[in-house]
Amino acid sequence: MTKVQYVTRLENVPGLPDADRERLRAVSDRFAFRSNSYYLSLIDWNDPDDPIRKIIIPDERELGDWGRLDASEESLYTVVPGLEHKYEFTAILLVNDLCGGFCRFCFRKRLFMNDNEEVVRDVAPGLEYIREHTQLTNILLTGGDPLLLSTKRLRYIISELRKLDHVQIIRIGSKIPVFNPYRILNDPELVSLLGEYSLPHKRIYMMCHFNHPRELTDVALEAADRLAKAGVILCNQTPLLAGINDDPAVLGELLNRLSYAGIAPYYVFQMRPTLGNEPFAVPLEEAFMAFEKAKMRCSGLAKRPRLVMSHVTGKIEIIGMDDEHIYFRYHRAAQPVEKSRFIVCRRNPEAFWFDDYSEMVVDYRIENPFLGALI
């Protein structure tokens, strides 16, 4: 059994020069640092542009005044403590305020700050809300990382959800297969639990967060294989990140290798304009071009992800661009009236987010025969 040690202080990071530890202290004081011995071992300290280092080691540019802590205004959709209900059929249950590591580009870094009250230890109010709202077919367990909970605690939450006939899919958002695959490999009970409740007609989905091909190590793929053999459906989502995976060759390799391993590429996100995340920001139109060029390197199975923004109003997909215009569509909408809404805007090369497009050329809504109204 391989023992992984967690690290929360920069002075305990082997390979990080003393000068860097001192220089980055102010950053880690503002936005917490956390990693572990396994993930840190993936860093090539001789490469100043090492992507794994960029993912986990603080950067002085994080101190810049760019973005907001809650860039998608998730607080607007918090209906009971610890539960967000934004989309009609899906609810998010925040079950943990800790991760296997703190990605420097995390869009929920506010959860790891002092006095945060969005995550609650008592999930009973959230479970009761789900119980009462029978339109909810999909429940996403996230946080923080659910796989850092004890297997006993995770069993309680999943078993309670499985008692509800209307809950069809349980999703677990986790970077543990990336940050610490030994959490899965060392705990057969965890794999057994997930297999027990991933039923032929009601699956458990593991939403993995592989950001770079170098994270697809042998042990990470072994952990993913055990989950798959237990009946868990594996998907992957990643933001598009400057200096990490915005090179089409790198992103294309990531999508291909995920598809080879049976981990379905699901979403590629335009990174949210979250406070501290400027070092990782790619202008939206550059991101679209990188995404399209990456897909040109892929087989059909690797081409499945959508490039989307998790905007306050919904998931907005970037679907096309020409010399003058950029084309958007609501992939998921918080309000039914927005479903499948198609929007054309004049291009803005400096835009990072949907709100940066001020000139809307076409705003088209299709007739929805089920609602009997224009949406």
N, C-alpha and C positions, 0 to 999 in steps of 0.2 A: 504494500500500500504506500503510495507516494504522498508525502505530507507537504502541503502548500502553506507557506507562511505569509500572512498579510502584512503589508507595510503601509503606515500612515504618516511617516515622517521622512522628509527628503534626505536627512542625514543617514537614514538606514537603507538608502538605495545604493547597492553596489554598482560601481561603474560611473556614477554621477560625480563629476569633479567638484572639489570643495568650493571653488569659486562659483559654480552654478548653484550649489545648494544655498549659498548666502544670497546670491542675486535673485533667486526665485522664491525666497521665503515670503515676501510680501504678496506674491501671487497665491501661494498655498494658504496664507492667512485669510485671503478674501474668498477664494474658491477652493474647497477642501481637496486634498490629495489622498488617493487611496489606490493601491495596487497589490500585487502579490509576487512571490518568488517565481512562480511559473511564468507569468506574463512578462515580468521584467527580464527573464532569461531570453526572450525573443528579440530583445533590442541589440542591434549592432552599434556599440558605443563608438566605434571608429568612423561611423557614417553620420555626419552632422544633419543629414536629411532623412535619417531613418524614420519610416512611417509609424512604426510601433512606438518609438519615442514620442513622436508628435501626438499620438493618440492619448498617451497617459501621463507624460511629464509636463509640468506647467510651463507656460510661455509668458514672458513679460508683456507681450502685446494683449494678453487677456485683461490687463488693467485699463485698457482704453475705454472711453465712454461711447460704446456702440451697442445698440440693442436694448431690450427690456428683459427682465427676469421671466415674466410670463408672456412670451411673445405671441402665443396663440390664445391668450386669455382663457385658459382652462378653468379658472375660478368661476367663470360665468356659468359653467355647466355642472358645477358641484351641487348635487341635489340633497345629499346627506353626507355627513363627514366620511371622507375616504372613498366616495363614489361619484364618478362623473357620468352623466347621461347626455351625450351630445347628438348621437345619431339614433334614428328611430328604433333599430333592432339591436343596438350594441351598447353596452355599458362597460366602463372601466372601473375596476376595483383596485385601489391602491393599497397593497397589502404589506409593503415594506418600505422603509426609508433608508435602505442601505444597498449598495451594489458590490459586486466582486471587485470592481475598480471604478474609479470616477473618470469617465471620458472627459477630456478637456472641453469638448464641444457639446456637452450634455444640455438638452433643452429643458430639463427639469432640475438643474443644479440648485434651484431654490429649495428643493426638498431636503437638501443636505446642509442647509444653513441653520443657524440657531433660531429657536422660537418658531419653527415651521409646524403648522398644525394641519396640513392637508392630508397627511398619512396618519391613520389611527390604528392602534393595536387591536381595538375591538371592531371586528368586521360585521358584528351582528346587525347594526343599522343598514349597512350596505346589502347584506343578504336579505333582510326584510324587504327592502325596496325592490330588489330583484324578484322576490317572491310575489310581490303585489303587482308588478308590471309584466304581465304575461306576454306582451309583444316582444320582450327581450329574448332573442334566440342566441345571441353571441355575447359571451362575457370574457373580457380581457383582464387577466391578473397581471399587474405590473407594479411599478413603484418608482424607484428601487427595484430590486430583483427578487421575485418570488422564490427562486431556487436557493436563496440564502436563508430562507426560513427552515426550521427543522422539518424533517420529513413528516413527523407527527402533526405539526401545525398545518402543513400543506395538505395532508390527508383530510383533516377536519374541513378545510375550506372547500376542497374539491368534492368531497363526499356530500356536503350540504348542497352544493350546486347541482350535483347529480340527482338529488331528490326532487328537483323541480322539472316537471315534464317539458316545460316550454324552453328550457335552456338546452340547446342542441350542441353548440360548439363552445368549448372552453379553450381560450387561448392563453398561453403563458409567454409574456414578453421577457426574454432573458438573454444576457450576454455571458452567462456562466459557461456555456459550451465553448466560448472564446476565451474568457478570462481565467477560468479554472475548470477544465474538463474533468479533473479528478474528483470534483464534487459529484459527478455522475458515475465515474468509473469506480469510485471507492464506496458507493452506497447502492448496492443491488436493491435495497428496499425502496429507494426512490424510483428506480426504473420500474420495479414491480408495481408500485402505486400508480404511476402514470399509465402503464399498460392495463391495469385493472379497470380504470375509468375511461380509457380511450376505446369506446365501443364501436362495433362495426357500423352502426347507424348514427353515432354521436361521438365524433372524434375529439381528442385533445390535439391542439396545434401548438407546436413550439416555435415561437417567432424569434429566431436567432438574430444576432447583430454582428455578423462578420463584415468588417469595413475594408479589409485589405487581404490579398491572397496569402500573405505571410502568416496570417492568423489560422489558415487551414492546415494546421500541423497534423501529424499522424495521430496524436492523442486526442485532438479535437474531433477529428473525423471518426475515431473509434467511439468516442462518446456519442456522437451523432448517430452512428450505426446502431448502437445499443438502444437508443431511443426509438429509432425507426423499426427495429426488430420487435420492439414492444408494442408497436402499433400507433406510435405518435407520428403525426404528420409534421414534417419539418419545412419551414419557410425561412426566408431571410429578408431583412430590410436594412438599409444603410443610408445615411445622408451622403450627399456628394460633397467631398471635403477637399479644400485646397491643399495641395502638397501631399495628399494621402491617396486619394483615388480619383482625382479629377483628370488624370491622364487617361485617354480612351483605351490605351493598351492595358493599363492596370485594371481599370474598371471592367473591360471586356474579359480579362483573365479571371477576375473575381466571379463574374456572372457565369462564365463557362465552367469553372471548377466547382462552383456550387451545384450547377446542374449535373455535372458528372457524379457528384456525391449524393444526388437525390435530395438536395436541399433547394427547394423551389425559390428562385428569385421572385420577390413579391413587390416591394416598393423600393425605389430610389428616391430619397427625399431631397428637395431643395432645403438646405439648412435653414432652420428658423433664425430670425434675427434676435438671438438671445444675448443678454448682457455678457460680455467677455468673449464672445465667439468670433470676433472679427478676423482672427488669424486663419480661420477655416472657411471664410465666406467666399463663394464663387458667384460672380454676377449671373443672374438668372439665365440670360441668353447664352452666355458661355457654357453654363451648366447644361443647357438643352443640347448644344452642339456636341459637347463631350459625351453626353448620354447617347445621342444618336450614333456618333462615331464608334462608341463602345459596342453598341448592338450590331453594327456592321461586321464585327469580328466574331459574332456569336451564332450558334445554331438556334433553331426555333425554340427549343426548350429553355434556352438561356435568355431569350428575348422577351420573356413574359413580364418583367417588372414594368411599372408605370412610374413616370417622373411626376411627383406631386408635391404640393405645398400643403402643410397642415395649418391652414388659415383659420382664423377665429370663426369664419362662416362655414367652413367645411374643407374637405380635401379637394384642392383645385389641381387638376391635371394639366400639364403643359403638353399640348398635343401637336403643335406645329409652328412654323415661322417662315416668313418670306422676307423680301427686301424691306418691306414697310411695316408689316404687321406681325403680331404674335397671337396665337390662338389658345384659348383656355376652355376647359369644360369642368363642371362640378362632377367629380367622381363620387364623392359623398357630400351630402348637404345637411347642415344642422336644421334648416327649415325646409319642409316639403316643397314649398314654392320655388326653391332653388334647384331642385333635382334636375340633373342633366342640362342645366343652363349653359349655354355656349356664349363665349365672350371673345370679341376681337378688340385688341388694343394696338395703338401705334407703338412701334418698338422704342425701347429705351435701354441702350447698352449699359447704363449705369444702374439699372434696377436690380435689386436683390430679392424683392418680395412683391407680391401682387399689389400691395398698397402703393408701390412706387410708380405704377402706371396710372397716370392722371387722365389720359385722353382715351376714352372708350369709343370705338367706332361702331361696333355692332354688339347688341345685347339681345340674344335670341333665346326664347324659351319654347319648349315643345309642349304640345297638348298631351296631357296624361289621361288616357281613357279610364284609368282606375280611380283617379280622384275627381274626374269630371270637371277639371279646371285647367287653366293655363299655368304651367309651372316651368 
